[in-house]
Amino acid sequence: MASLDPYSGVLGLRLAKHLLRRATFNVTKARIEQYSNYTVDQALSDLLATSDKNLNQPIHYVNGNLTSPSPWINDDPTYGTVNVDNGSGLQKENDYVTSWWMDEARRDTSLRSKMTYFLFTNLTAPQKDNGNSAYYYDYIMLLEHFCLTDWKELVFQVSINPRMLEFLNNDENTVDNPNENYARELLELYTIGVGKPFYLDENGNVAFDGSPLNYTEADIEKIAEVLTGWRFDKNQRSSMPLNGESNGNFPCGYPVPSDHNFNSKQLSSHFNNHLIPAWDPTGQTESQKKAQMEAELRDLIDVILAQDETAKYICRKLYRFFVSRNISTEIEDDIIGPLSNTFRANYNLEAVISQLLKSKHFYDADDNLNSDEIIGSLIKSPLELALQSISLLDFPVPHPIDEGELHYKSFFSNNLINKFLVQSSQPPFGETTTPPAGFPAHYSGPNYDKSWFNSSTIIYRYNICKNVFFKGSYGFNPAAYLQSVVTDPKDPELILTTFTDMMFPESASDERKQYFIDTFLFDGGSLLQDGDSKYYYWESLWADYLQGKKVNTVNDILKSLIEALIWSQEFQTT
C-alpha cells in the first residue's frame, strides 16, 4: 500500500542523493554527504530555507558591450531601456535573463528554483524571440514569489500578468469582441484539466475511468466574459491599482471597465451551476467598477479551485514532476487523494510538496514491490542534466560581471542554451513544441519524461561535454577536480566508487565500475612487471602528474571518463 506517512530515520547516502536530485539543481558531493546525516524533517527544513542569490537581478549591457555592465530593469520603471535593440537584438536581452536565472538555479540550495520551473511547466507563458525581456523577467519573478505559497493567489496574478495577457491574447478580450484563448487554457491546462486522465492499471496497461469532461464549451464562453477588460501598459512597468501589495508589487495588468461584460455568467453543473450575477455599472465610480471586475475574477478562481478534480489535477502534475510518471489506481487513491485534501485546505504549495517529499512513498520505502520503483525512475530533463552536471563537477562557470563575454555569449547563450538545451527540445522558459501546453515530457502521457529521449535529442545529450563543458576557455581542470573529491586519486577503484556513488541513483556493481576502470584508467596489463599493481599504468601516470609530467595525458583520460559517466544510462536518470 502506497503511503504518505513520513519516512523515519536518517536518510543515508542513497536517499540523500534521491532527494537532492529531485528537489534541486544543486547536487554536490559535499551536499550529499551533509544530507546523508539528516532526517527528512532536517532535510526539508534546509530545502525550504531561503537561499541567497549571487546577483539579485540580471545584468544589462550598454550597447551590447559585454564588458560594460549596468543596472538592469529593477532600477528603471520603464520598459524602454531593456527593450532597445542595440545591435545584438531583443533575443539577446532575453538570453541575459535566461542566463542569469540558470546561473542562480545551479547555485540554489533550496527548493525555490525547482519549484519555479515546475510552475513554468504548468503555467506556461514562454518568452518570445522578439519580445520584451522585462515581461519575461517579471513573469519568472512572479512564479518564484509564489512557488511555495498560495496557488489561488498565483492563478489570479498569472491571469493579469502582462506576459500572460499578451501570450494568450486576453488583452484583446472585450465585451464586444470576446477572445476565449486564455479562458480555455485556464481550465484545460492551468487548473481543472479536461477530464480524469488515463492511468496504468495493475498490469501496466493504459486505462481510462470513463469520466466526462470537467467543463463545457459554454463554461469557456462564460469564463471568457468574466475575463474581459484586463489590459497592461506596454510602455510602463505599472502595478495593479487594486491590492497591489498582494502580489509582491510585481508589475501587472489593470481593469478597464468600459471593455468588461457586467452581465450574469452562469456556469454548468461541473461548477455546481455557480452564478456570477449581473452588476449594473450605471452611476458607479471607476474604482467601484474596477473592484467589481477583480471580485468577479476572484469569484471565478474560487469556484474552479473548489472542485475536487482541480486539486487532484495539480497534485498529479506535482507527482509526475517529482516522483514518477506512473499513476496507478493505488497511487490515485493512496497518494493523489490525500495530497489533494492537503492542497484544498488552503492551497498552500509548501504544505503539499513537504508532505510528498517527506513521505515513505517518495523514498520507495512503503512496500517491497519492484514494479513501482521510484529512485532512478525518471529521465533527467535537459535542464537537470546540464545544471546538475555543473554542480557535481564544480564546473568553473565564467563570472557574469568580470567575464561577461565568456559568461553570457560563450558559455550560456551560444553553447549551453542554443547548442544544448534548444537542440534537446527544452529551451529554458522559451517557446515549447506545443505552447501553451509546455513540454510534452510534463503533460503528454503515457511517455511523459521518456519524451526527453528521441532520435533527434539523444546525440545532443551525449555530446554535452564536447559541445559545452569541454569547449572554450572555461578553465575546467579534471585532475584538480579529482583531487577535490577523491581522497586517494591514484586508486582507480576508489575513483570509480566515489564518482558512481555521487553520480548514480543506485550503487554501481563491481562489474560496472570495473568496466569504467578497464576502459579509461587501465591499459589491460601490457606494462605490468612482477610485483606491479594491476593498476600500475594509472598509478604511474598519476605519480607523473604530481611531478608536473604528462598533465595533458591525465586530463584527457579524466575528461573521457567523466564524459562516459555522464553518457551512462544511470546518470541520465534521476
VEXTORVEX-260288 format. One record per residue (C-alpha): chain; residue number from 1; x, y, z. Coordinates in Angstrom, 1 decimal. Layout:
BEGIN
cadena num X Y Z
A NUM X Y Z
...
END
This chain:
BEGIN
cadena num X Y Z
A 1 0.0 0.0 0.0
A 2 1.4 3.4 -1.0
A 3 1.8 5.6 2.0
A 4 2.2 9.3 2.7
A 5 3.4 8.5 6.2
A 6 6.6 10.3 7.0
A 7 9.9 8.5 6.4
A 8 11.7 8.0 9.7
A 9 15.3 7.7 10.5
A 10 18.4 9.2 8.9
A 11 18.4 9.4 5.1
A 12 21.8 7.9 4.4
A 13 23.7 8.3 1.1
A 14 21.2 6.7 -1.3
A 15 18.1 8.6 -0.1
A 16 20.0 11.9 0.3
A 17 21.1 11.7 -3.4
A 18 17.5 11.0 -4.4
A 19 16.1 13.9 -2.5
A 20 18.6 16.4 -3.8
A 21 18.4 15.3 -7.4
A 22 14.6 15.6 -7.4
A 23 14.3 18.8 -5.3
A 24 17.2 21.0 -6.6
A 25 19.5 21.7 -9.5
A 26 22.4 21.9 -7.0
A 27 23.8 18.4 -6.3
A 28 27.4 18.2 -5.0
A 29 29.4 15.5 -3.1
A 30 29.5 17.8 -0.1
A 31 25.7 18.3 0.0
A 32 25.1 14.6 -0.5
A 33 27.3 13.8 2.5
A 34 25.7 16.6 4.5
A 35 22.1 15.4 3.8
A 36 23.1 11.7 4.4
A 37 23.2 12.6 8.1
A 38 19.8 14.4 8.1
A 39 16.4 13.2 8.9
A 40 13.7 14.1 6.4
A 41 12.5 16.9 8.7
A 42 16.0 18.3 8.9
A 43 16.4 18.0 5.1
A 44 13.1 19.7 4.3
A 45 13.8 22.4 6.7
A 46 17.1 23.1 4.9
A 47 15.5 22.9 1.5
A 48 12.7 25.3 2.5
A 49 15.1 27.9 3.8
A 50 15.7 30.9 1.6
A 51 18.8 30.7 -0.5
A 52 20.7 33.9 -1.1
A 53 21.3 34.8 -4.8
A 54 24.6 35.7 -6.2
A 55 23.1 38.5 -8.3
A 56 19.6 39.8 -7.4
A 57 18.8 40.7 -11.0
A 58 20.2 40.2 -14.4
A 59 23.0 42.4 -15.8
A 60 22.2 44.8 -18.7
A 61 24.9 45.6 -21.1
A 62 25.1 49.0 -22.6
A 63 25.0 48.9 -26.4
A 64 25.6 45.2 -26.3
A 65 29.0 45.7 -24.7
A 66 29.6 42.7 -22.6
A 67 32.5 44.3 -20.8
A 68 30.3 47.3 -19.6
A 69 27.5 46.0 -17.3
A 70 25.0 48.4 -16.0
A 71 21.9 48.2 -13.7
A 72 19.0 46.3 -15.2
A 73 15.3 46.8 -15.1
A 74 14.7 47.0 -11.4
A 75 16.4 50.3 -11.5
A 76 14.3 51.6 -14.3
A 77 10.5 51.9 -14.1
A 78 10.1 51.9 -17.8
A 79 10.5 49.1 -20.3
A 80 12.4 51.2 -22.7
A 81 16.0 50.5 -21.5
A 82 15.8 46.8 -21.8
A 83 13.8 46.7 -25.0
A 84 16.2 48.6 -27.2
A 85 17.8 46.7 -30.0
A 86 21.4 47.8 -29.7
A 87 22.7 45.7 -32.5
A 88 22.5 42.5 -30.5
A 89 18.8 42.0 -30.9
A 90 15.9 41.6 -28.4
A 91 16.6 37.9 -28.1
A 92 20.0 38.8 -26.6
A 93 18.2 40.7 -23.8
A 94 16.1 37.6 -23.2
A 95 19.2 35.5 -23.1
A 96 20.7 37.7 -20.4
A 97 17.6 37.0 -18.3
A 98 17.7 33.2 -19.0
A 99 21.5 33.0 -18.3
A 100 21.0 34.9 -15.0
A 101 18.2 32.6 -13.9
A 102 20.1 29.4 -14.8
A 103 23.3 30.6 -13.1
A 104 21.3 31.3 -9.9
A 105 19.4 28.0 -10.2
A 106 22.6 25.9 -10.3
A 107 23.7 27.7 -7.1
A 108 20.4 27.5 -5.4
A 109 20.4 25.2 -2.4
A 110 16.7 25.5 -1.8
A 111 13.5 24.1 -3.4
A 112 12.9 27.6 -4.9
A 113 14.4 27.1 -8.4
A 114 13.0 23.6 -8.9
A 115 9.5 24.7 -7.9
A 116 9.7 27.9 -10.0
A 117 10.5 25.7 -13.0
A 118 7.7 23.3 -12.1
A 119 5.3 26.2 -12.1
A 120 6.6 27.4 -15.5
A 121 6.0 23.9 -17.0
A 122 2.4 24.1 -15.9
A 123 1.6 27.8 -16.2
A 124 3.5 28.2 -19.4
A 125 4.0 31.7 -20.8
A 126 7.2 31.5 -22.8
A 127 9.4 34.4 -23.7
A 128 9.4 35.4 -27.3
A 129 12.5 35.9 -29.5
A 130 11.4 39.5 -30.2
A 131 9.5 40.0 -27.0
A 132 10.1 42.5 -24.2
A 133 12.6 41.0 -21.8
A 134 11.0 42.8 -18.9
A 135 7.7 40.9 -19.3
A 136 9.7 37.7 -19.4
A 137 11.7 38.6 -16.2
A 138 8.6 39.8 -14.3
A 139 6.8 36.6 -15.1
A 140 9.6 34.4 -13.8
A 141 9.8 36.5 -10.7
A 142 6.1 36.2 -10.1
A 143 6.4 32.4 -10.3
A 144 9.3 32.4 -8.0
A 145 7.5 34.6 -5.5
A 146 4.6 32.2 -5.3
A 147 6.5 28.9 -5.8
A 148 5.9 27.7 -2.2
A 149 2.8 29.8 -1.2
A 150 -0.8 30.3 -2.4
A 151 -1.8 28.6 -5.6
A 152 -5.1 30.5 -5.6
A 153 -3.5 33.9 -5.5
A 154 -0.9 32.7 -8.0
A 155 -3.6 31.8 -10.5
A 156 -5.2 35.3 -10.0
A 157 -1.9 37.1 -10.5
A 158 -0.9 34.9 -13.6
A 159 -4.3 35.8 -15.1
A 160 -3.5 39.5 -15.1
A 161 0.2 39.3 -15.7
A 162 1.4 41.3 -18.8
A 163 3.3 38.3 -20.2
A 164 0.2 36.0 -19.9
A 165 -2.2 38.7 -21.1
A 166 -0.1 39.1 -24.2
A 167 0.7 35.5 -24.7
A 168 -2.8 34.2 -24.7
A 169 -4.4 37.3 -26.1
A 170 -6.6 38.2 -23.1
A 171 -5.5 41.8 -23.5
A 172 -7.7 41.7 -26.7
A 173 -10.7 40.2 -24.8
A 174 -13.5 42.8 -24.7
A 175 -17.3 42.8 -24.2
A 176 -17.8 43.5 -27.9
A 177 -15.1 41.1 -29.2
A 178 -14.6 38.2 -26.8
A 179 -11.4 36.1 -27.0
A 180 -11.6 32.6 -25.5
A 181 -7.9 31.7 -25.6
A 182 -7.0 32.3 -22.0
A 183 -10.3 31.0 -20.7
A 184 -9.8 27.7 -22.5
A 185 -6.2 27.2 -21.2
A 186 -7.2 28.4 -17.7
A 187 -9.4 25.3 -17.5
A 188 -7.6 22.8 -19.7
A 189 -4.0 23.4 -18.6
A 190 -3.8 25.6 -15.5
A 191 -6.5 24.4 -13.1
A 192 -9.0 21.6 -13.6
A 193 -7.9 19.7 -16.7
A 194 -10.1 18.3 -19.4
A 195 -11.1 15.2 -17.5
A 196 -9.7 12.4 -15.4
A 197 -6.6 11.2 -17.2
A 198 -5.6 7.7 -18.2
A 199 -3.6 5.8 -15.7
A 200 -1.7 2.5 -15.6
A 201 -3.7 -0.4 -14.1
A 202 -2.1 -3.2 -12.0
A 203 -1.0 -4.9 -15.2
A 204 0.8 -1.8 -16.6
A 205 -1.9 -1.3 -19.2
A 206 -3.3 2.2 -20.1
A 207 -6.8 2.5 -18.7
A 208 -9.5 5.2 -18.6
A 209 -12.1 5.7 -16.0
A 210 -14.8 6.9 -18.4
A 211 -15.5 10.2 -16.6
A 212 -17.0 13.1 -18.7
A 213 -15.0 16.2 -19.4
A 214 -14.6 18.6 -16.4
A 215 -16.3 21.6 -18.2
A 216 -18.3 22.5 -21.2
A 217 -17.8 24.9 -24.2
A 218 -20.5 27.1 -22.6
A 219 -18.3 27.3 -19.5
A 220 -15.4 28.6 -21.6
A 221 -17.7 31.2 -23.1
A 222 -18.9 32.5 -19.7
A 223 -15.4 32.4 -18.2
A 224 -14.1 34.5 -21.2
A 225 -16.8 37.0 -20.3
A 226 -15.5 37.2 -16.7
A 227 -12.0 37.8 -18.1
A 228 -13.0 40.7 -20.4
A 229 -11.4 44.1 -19.9
A 230 -7.9 43.4 -18.5
A 231 -5.1 45.4 -20.1
A 232 -1.5 46.3 -19.5
A 233 0.7 49.2 -20.3
A 234 3.2 48.3 -23.0
A 235 5.5 51.2 -22.1
A 236 5.4 51.3 -18.3
A 237 6.1 48.7 -15.7
A 238 2.9 49.6 -13.8
A 239 1.5 47.8 -10.9
A 240 -2.1 46.9 -10.2
A 241 -4.0 49.8 -8.6
A 242 -6.1 47.4 -6.5
A 243 -4.4 45.4 -3.7
A 244 -1.0 45.7 -5.4
A 245 0.7 44.6 -2.3
A 246 -0.9 41.1 -2.5
A 247 1.4 40.0 -5.4
A 248 4.6 41.3 -4.1
A 249 4.1 44.5 -6.1
A 250 5.1 42.9 -9.3
A 251 4.0 44.7 -12.5
A 252 0.6 43.5 -13.6
A 253 -2.4 44.4 -15.6
A 254 -5.3 46.6 -14.7
A 255 -9.0 46.6 -15.3
A 256 -10.8 48.7 -17.9
A 257 -14.5 48.8 -17.1
A 258 -15.6 50.0 -20.5
A 259 -14.3 46.8 -22.0
A 260 -15.9 44.4 -19.4
A 261 -19.0 42.4 -19.6
A 262 -21.0 43.0 -16.5
A 263 -23.9 40.7 -17.5
A 264 -24.5 37.5 -15.5
A 265 -22.3 34.4 -16.1
A 266 -24.0 31.1 -15.4
A 267 -21.6 28.1 -15.2
A 268 -22.6 24.5 -15.7
A 269 -23.1 21.6 -13.3
A 270 -19.4 20.9 -13.5
A 271 -19.1 24.0 -11.3
A 272 -22.2 23.4 -9.2
A 273 -24.2 25.8 -11.5
A 274 -22.4 28.7 -10.0
A 275 -23.8 32.1 -10.9
A 276 -21.8 35.3 -11.1
A 277 -24.8 37.7 -11.1
A 278 -25.2 40.7 -13.3
A 279 -24.0 44.0 -12.0
A 280 -25.1 47.4 -13.1
A 281 -22.2 49.8 -13.5
A 282 -24.6 52.8 -14.0
A 283 -23.8 55.6 -11.6
A 284 -20.8 53.6 -10.1
A 285 -17.4 55.2 -9.7
A 286 -14.4 53.9 -11.8
A 287 -13.0 52.5 -8.6
A 288 -16.2 50.6 -7.8
A 289 -16.3 49.2 -11.4
A 290 -12.7 48.0 -11.2
A 291 -13.3 46.5 -7.8
A 292 -16.2 44.6 -9.3
A 293 -14.1 43.2 -12.1
A 294 -11.5 42.0 -9.6
A 295 -14.2 40.5 -7.4
A 296 -15.7 38.6 -10.4
A 297 -12.3 37.2 -11.4
A 298 -11.5 36.1 -7.8
A 299 -15.0 34.5 -7.5
A 300 -14.4 32.6 -10.7
A 301 -11.0 31.3 -9.4
A 302 -12.6 30.3 -6.1
A 303 -15.2 28.2 -7.7
A 304 -12.8 26.5 -10.1
A 305 -10.4 25.6 -7.3
A 306 -13.2 24.4 -5.1
A 307 -13.7 21.4 -7.4
A 308 -12.2 18.1 -6.2
A 309 -10.7 17.4 -9.6
A 310 -8.8 20.7 -9.7
A 311 -6.7 19.8 -6.6
A 312 -6.2 16.3 -7.9
A 313 -5.1 17.6 -11.3
A 314 -2.4 19.8 -9.8
A 315 -1.3 17.1 -7.4
A 316 -0.9 14.6 -10.3
A 317 1.4 17.2 -12.0
A 318 3.4 17.5 -8.9
A 319 3.7 13.8 -8.6
A 320 4.8 13.2 -12.2
A 321 7.4 16.0 -11.9
A 322 8.9 15.0 -8.6
A 323 8.1 11.3 -8.2
A 324 7.1 9.1 -11.1
A 325 5.3 9.1 -14.4
A 326 3.1 6.2 -13.4
A 327 -0.1 6.8 -11.5
A 328 -1.9 3.6 -10.8
A 329 -5.3 3.2 -9.1
A 330 -3.4 2.6 -5.9
A 331 -1.4 5.8 -6.3
A 332 -4.5 7.7 -7.2
A 333 -6.3 6.5 -4.0
A 334 -3.4 6.5 -1.5
A 335 -1.3 9.4 -2.7
A 336 -3.1 11.8 -5.0
A 337 -6.3 11.8 -3.0
A 338 -4.7 12.6 0.4
A 339 -2.4 15.2 -1.2
A 340 -5.3 16.9 -2.8
A 341 -7.0 17.1 0.6
A 342 -3.9 18.9 1.9
A 343 -3.9 21.2 -1.1
A 344 -7.6 22.2 -0.7
A 345 -7.1 23.1 2.9
A 346 -5.6 26.4 2.0
A 347 -4.0 25.9 -1.5
A 348 -0.5 26.1 0.1
A 349 2.1 24.6 -2.2
A 350 4.7 24.2 0.6
A 351 2.3 22.0 2.6
A 352 1.8 19.7 -0.3
A 353 5.3 19.4 -1.5
A 354 6.6 18.9 2.1
A 355 4.1 16.1 2.6
A 356 5.2 14.5 -0.6
A 357 8.9 14.8 -0.2
A 358 8.8 13.6 3.4
A 359 6.7 10.5 2.6
A 360 7.7 6.9 2.7
A 361 6.4 6.6 -0.8
A 362 8.8 9.3 -2.2
A 363 11.7 7.2 -0.9
A 364 10.1 4.0 -2.1
A 365 10.0 2.7 1.5
A 366 6.3 2.0 1.7
A 367 6.4 -1.5 0.2
A 368 8.6 -4.2 -1.2
A 369 7.4 -4.1 -4.8
A 370 9.9 -3.7 -7.6
A 371 7.1 -2.7 -10.0
A 372 6.8 0.8 -8.6
A 373 10.5 1.7 -8.3
A 374 10.9 5.4 -7.8
A 375 14.6 6.0 -7.2
A 376 16.3 6.4 -10.6
A 377 13.0 6.0 -12.5
A 378 12.7 9.4 -14.1
A 379 14.8 10.6 -17.1
A 380 16.6 13.9 -16.4
A 381 15.3 16.8 -18.3
A 382 18.0 18.6 -20.4
A 383 17.9 21.4 -17.8
A 384 18.5 19.0 -15.0
A 385 21.2 17.2 -16.9
A 386 23.1 20.4 -17.6
A 387 22.8 22.2 -14.2
A 388 23.3 19.1 -12.0
A 389 26.4 18.2 -14.1
A 390 27.8 21.7 -13.5
A 391 27.2 21.4 -9.7
A 392 28.6 17.9 -9.4
A 393 31.7 18.7 -11.4
A 394 32.1 22.0 -9.7
A 395 32.4 23.4 -13.2
A 396 34.0 26.9 -13.3
A 397 31.2 28.9 -14.9
A 398 32.6 32.3 -16.0
A 399 31.7 35.2 -13.8
A 400 28.7 37.3 -15.1
A 401 30.3 40.6 -14.3
A 402 34.1 40.0 -14.5
A 403 33.8 37.7 -17.5
A 404 30.7 38.9 -19.2
A 405 31.7 37.9 -22.7
A 406 32.5 34.3 -21.7
A 407 29.6 34.0 -19.3
A 408 26.6 35.3 -21.4
A 409 27.7 35.0 -25.0
A 410 30.0 32.0 -25.0
A 411 29.0 29.6 -22.1
A 412 25.3 30.3 -21.8
A 413 23.9 31.7 -25.0
A 414 26.0 30.1 -27.7
A 415 26.7 26.8 -26.0
A 416 24.5 25.8 -23.1
A 417 21.3 27.3 -24.3
A 418 21.4 27.2 -28.1
A 419 23.7 24.2 -28.7
A 420 22.4 22.0 -26.0
A 421 19.0 23.0 -24.4
A 422 17.3 24.2 -27.6
A 423 18.6 21.3 -29.6
A 424 17.5 18.9 -26.8
A 425 13.9 20.3 -27.0
A 426 14.0 22.3 -23.8
A 427 14.6 25.9 -24.4
A 428 14.5 27.3 -20.8
A 429 11.4 29.5 -20.5
A 430 11.3 29.7 -24.2
A 431 8.8 28.6 -26.9
A 432 7.9 25.0 -26.4
A 433 7.0 22.5 -29.1
A 434 3.3 22.9 -28.3
A 435 2.7 26.2 -26.5
A 436 0.9 26.8 -24.1
A 437 0.8 23.2 -23.0
A 438 4.6 23.3 -22.3
A 439 7.0 20.4 -22.8
A 440 5.5 17.0 -23.7
A 441 7.5 15.4 -21.0
A 442 5.3 17.2 -18.4
A 443 1.9 16.6 -19.9
A 444 1.9 14.0 -22.7
A 445 1.2 10.5 -21.4
A 446 1.9 7.7 -21.2
A 447 5.6 8.5 -22.1
A 448 5.9 11.8 -20.1
A 449 9.7 12.1 -19.2
A 450 10.6 9.4 -21.8
A 451 9.9 12.2 -24.3
A 452 13.3 13.7 -23.5
A 453 14.9 10.8 -25.3
A 454 14.3 10.5 -29.0
A 455 16.4 10.1 -32.2
A 456 16.8 13.9 -32.5
A 457 17.8 14.8 -29.0
A 458 19.9 11.8 -27.9
A 459 23.1 13.0 -29.7
A 460 22.9 16.4 -28.0
A 461 22.5 14.8 -24.6
A 462 25.5 12.6 -25.2
A 463 27.6 15.5 -26.6
A 464 27.0 18.0 -23.8
A 465 30.6 17.6 -22.6
A 466 32.2 18.1 -26.0
A 467 29.8 20.9 -27.0
A 468 29.6 22.8 -23.7
A 469 31.8 21.7 -20.8
A 470 35.0 20.9 -22.6
A 471 34.6 23.6 -25.3
A 472 36.1 27.0 -24.9
A 473 38.3 28.5 -22.3
A 474 36.4 27.9 -19.1
A 475 39.3 26.5 -17.1
A 476 37.9 23.1 -16.1
A 477 40.8 21.0 -14.7
A 478 39.7 17.4 -14.3
A 479 42.8 16.4 -12.3
A 480 42.3 19.2 -9.9
A 481 38.6 18.2 -9.6
A 482 39.6 14.6 -9.0
A 483 41.8 15.7 -6.1
A 484 39.0 17.7 -4.6
A 485 36.6 14.7 -4.4
A 486 38.7 11.6 -4.1
A 487 40.9 11.0 -1.1
A 488 43.5 8.8 -3.0
A 489 43.4 9.7 -6.7
A 490 46.0 7.0 -7.6
A 491 43.4 4.3 -6.7
A 492 41.2 3.5 -9.7
A 493 38.7 1.6 -7.6
A 494 38.3 4.5 -5.1
A 495 37.9 6.9 -8.1
A 496 35.0 4.9 -9.6
A 497 33.4 4.2 -6.2
A 498 33.5 7.9 -5.4
A 499 32.2 9.0 -8.8
A 500 29.4 6.5 -9.1
A 501 28.3 7.0 -5.5
A 502 27.7 10.7 -6.1
A 503 26.5 10.5 -9.8
A 504 24.4 7.3 -10.0
A 505 21.0 6.9 -8.3
A 506 21.9 3.4 -7.0
A 507 25.3 2.0 -6.1
A 508 27.1 0.6 -9.1
A 509 28.0 -3.0 -9.2
A 510 31.7 -4.1 -9.1
A 511 31.4 -5.2 -12.7
A 512 30.0 -1.8 -13.8
A 513 32.8 0.0 -12.0
A 514 35.4 -2.3 -13.5
A 515 34.1 -1.5 -16.9
A 516 35.0 2.2 -16.5
A 517 38.3 1.3 -14.9
A 518 39.3 -1.1 -17.7
A 519 38.1 1.3 -20.4
A 520 39.7 4.5 -19.2
A 521 42.2 4.0 -16.4
A 522 43.8 0.7 -17.1
A 523 45.8 -0.4 -20.2
A 524 44.9 -4.1 -19.8
A 525 48.2 -5.1 -18.1
A 526 50.5 -4.8 -21.0
A 527 53.0 -2.8 -19.0
A 528 52.9 -5.0 -15.9
A 529 56.0 -6.5 -14.4
A 530 56.4 -8.8 -11.4
A 531 55.3 -7.1 -8.3
A 532 53.5 -4.4 -10.0
A 533 49.9 -3.5 -9.0
A 534 47.3 -4.4 -11.6
A 535 46.6 -0.7 -11.8
A 536 50.3 0.2 -12.4
A 537 49.5 2.2 -15.6
A 538 47.2 4.7 -13.8
A 539 49.3 4.8 -10.7
A 540 52.4 5.7 -12.6
A 541 50.5 8.3 -14.7
A 542 49.2 9.9 -11.5
A 543 52.7 9.9 -10.0
A 544 54.0 11.7 -13.1
A 545 51.2 14.2 -12.9
A 546 52.1 15.1 -9.3
A 547 55.6 15.8 -10.6
A 548 54.2 18.1 -13.4
A 549 54.6 15.5 -16.1
A 550 52.0 14.0 -18.5
A 551 49.5 16.6 -17.3
A 552 47.6 16.7 -20.7
A 553 47.5 12.8 -20.8
A 554 46.0 12.6 -17.3
A 555 43.4 15.3 -18.0
A 556 42.4 13.8 -21.4
A 557 41.9 10.4 -19.7
A 558 39.8 12.0 -17.0
A 559 37.8 14.0 -19.5
A 560 36.9 10.8 -21.3
A 561 36.0 9.1 -18.1
A 562 33.7 12.0 -16.9
A 563 32.1 12.1 -20.4
A 564 31.4 8.4 -20.3
A 565 29.9 8.7 -16.8
A 566 27.6 11.5 -18.0
A 567 26.7 9.4 -21.0
A 568 25.8 6.4 -18.8
A 569 22.1 5.4 -18.5
A 570 22.5 5.6 -14.7
A 571 23.4 9.3 -14.8
A 572 20.8 10.1 -17.4
A 573 18.1 9.1 -14.9
A 574 17.2 10.7 -11.6
END
